[in-house]
Amino acid sequence: MKRKILVVEDQDDIASLIALNLESLNFETTKALNGTEGWKLASDGIYDLIVLDIMLPGMDGLEICKQLRARNNYTPILMLTAKKSEADRVVRLEVGADDYLTKPFSVRELQARVKALLRRVDFLTANDDRSEDELHFSDLTIKKSKHEVTVGERPLQLTAKEFDLLLYLALHPGKVFTREQLLNAVWGYQHNGYEHTVNSHINRLRAKLEIDPNKPKYVLTVWGVGYKFYDH
């Protein structure tokens, strides 16, 4: 079956260009030319990826992204933006977007980002040496398909990125990852210079996961290198 991609972009010529070049990779595309229509399609439909412009009439892209994540919709989101400041870029990663492209962008860059995001999803959901849907570590349970995490009887309210980060680490217990490796694996593309994003997510994840975040049991710091997951 063809993978389905929703393109939410208010400039019809850009939306058509994106759709045309994604269809050339054998994807099926649906276009929305405003935020209201994009939100309805994204929230009601099932897509493998959403290409989402920031500046949209009706409902902007950041709000669409936040609302989807609040509804536990974890469809990968590639955001499009004309703004170039570092603060704007970090915000887009923090609200639950998986990657971003700054306009103007090349067709090859667009195609590469889309393929990279879909490869990351394939990796996180693939049958590997931990093919079972539930992972168990002491009193921690991770349910991959439901994006649910519990410690004992306590459910954790994790963001999409916090869940992906925890799952990636849990799939490789005891293996040490640098911040750059985690950034590339979990955020789906090269974001050189944004390693502090990993730090902030680790800190928030520990605050929700650990009994004592200053003495973590599951997400451990390897000083001078990076992080690893519980390996008892």
C-alpha angles and dihedrals in degrees: 000000000000116000114245122229126187115211114200108186127136096210104082095204092054092043090051092047091051092047093047093052094045091049088054086064089054096258122140112232136199121193130214119185099196139033096251093055091041092053092049093050094043095048097042101037137063115239134167092219140000124216102203129186117214100218108058134151115245098017125011124235096249091056092047089051094048093047093049092051090046087057091051091251104151099181108146111259126205108192125209120209141169092203117097107186119121092233091057092049094050091048090055091053092046096053091061104272114141099213142344140218124205117221128274096046134164124249090239091053091050092049092047093051093048093049091046092053093049091048089054091052090049090052095049093048099036124115104254134154086302096050096153116105093231124059119199128198115168103300094345120101125185119192105198102193094045096041088230127146127185134180107203103316093333116106116213122222101219128174118236092260094046089052093048091049093049092046093049092052092044092053088060106039113189095011115124117226128190118228089251092053091051091046092052095043101043101032091044102230145043110292099169112192096023099095088123087070088065091050093052092049092048090052093050092045091052092048089059099035108038128070087216111020089195090059102036122194100190112024105048131189118229101201115236092009116052137255141324137185129247109287104182 
